[in-house]
Amino acid sequence: MTLVVGAPPETRDSVALDALEAADAIPALDGLVLDFDHYGRLVGLRVTGSADSILAPSLLDAASRAKLEDRGSS
């Protein structure tokens, strides 16, 4: 997921959160990667594991509703 408005900038660095010590206590960290631009600003978030295991159900529901709305308007 790109976290910027407009065209996504080039990703310079990515950090997998599974390497954090807290990943033992927070399983969702195993499936998340943060993307940073040339200036070290956060520009993206990637879900590399199962979305059902990582994202809150309300986020998944909202994304499903938005996808259905997009299909209806095309």
C-alpha positions as CSV (number, residue, x, y, z in Angstrom):
1,M,0.0,0.0,0.0
2,T,1.4,3.3,-1.0
3,L,1.3,6.0,1.7
4,V,1.7,9.0,-0.6
5,V,-0.7,11.0,-2.8
6,G,0.1,10.9,-6.5
7,A,2.8,8.8,-8.2
8,P,4.7,6.6,-5.7
9,P,8.3,7.6,-5.2
10,E,11.1,5.1,-5.8
11,T,11.7,2.9,-2.7
12,R,15.2,3.2,-1.6
13,D,15.1,1.0,1.6
14,S,12.8,-1.6,3.0
15,V,12.7,-2.9,6.5
16,A,11.0,-6.2,7.4
17,L,9.5,-5.9,10.8
18,D,10.0,-9.6,11.6
19,A,13.5,-8.9,12.7
20,L,12.3,-6.8,15.7
21,E,12.5,-8.4,19.1
22,A,8.8,-7.6,19.6
23,A,7.9,-9.9,16.7
24,D,7.9,-12.8,19.2
25,A,5.0,-11.1,21.1
26,I,3.2,-9.5,18.1
27,P,2.8,-12.1,15.3
28,A,1.6,-9.6,12.7
29,L,5.1,-8.1,12.6
30,D,6.2,-11.2,10.8
31,G,4.3,-10.2,7.7
32,L,4.9,-6.4,7.5
33,V,7.5,-4.5,5.5
34,L,8.0,-0.7,5.6
35,D,9.2,1.1,2.5
36,F,11.2,4.4,2.6
37,D,12.2,6.9,0.0
38,H,15.6,8.5,-0.7
39,Y,15.1,10.9,2.2
40,G,14.2,8.2,4.7
41,R,10.5,9.1,4.7
42,L,7.9,6.3,5.0
43,V,6.2,5.9,1.6
44,G,4.8,2.4,1.7
45,L,3.6,-0.5,3.8
46,R,3.6,-4.1,2.4
47,V,1.7,-7.0,3.8
48,T,3.8,-10.0,3.0
49,G,1.8,-12.6,5.0
50,S,-1.8,-13.5,5.1
51,A,-3.9,-10.3,5.3
52,D,-6.5,-12.2,7.5
53,S,-3.8,-12.8,10.1
54,I,-2.2,-9.4,9.9
55,L,-4.9,-6.8,9.4
56,A,-7.9,-6.0,11.6
57,P,-11.2,-7.4,10.4
58,S,-12.6,-3.8,10.1
59,L,-9.8,-2.9,7.6
60,L,-10.5,-6.0,5.5
61,D,-14.3,-5.2,5.5
62,A,-13.7,-1.6,4.5
63,A,-11.4,-2.6,1.7
64,S,-13.9,-5.2,0.5
65,R,-16.7,-2.6,0.5
66,A,-14.5,0.0,-1.3
67,K,-13.6,-2.6,-4.0
68,L,-17.3,-3.4,-4.5
69,E,-18.1,0.3,-4.8
70,D,-15.3,0.8,-7.3
71,R,-16.7,-2.0,-9.4
72,G,-20.1,-0.5,-9.3
73,S,-18.9,2.9,-10.6
74,S,-17.0,1.6,-13.6
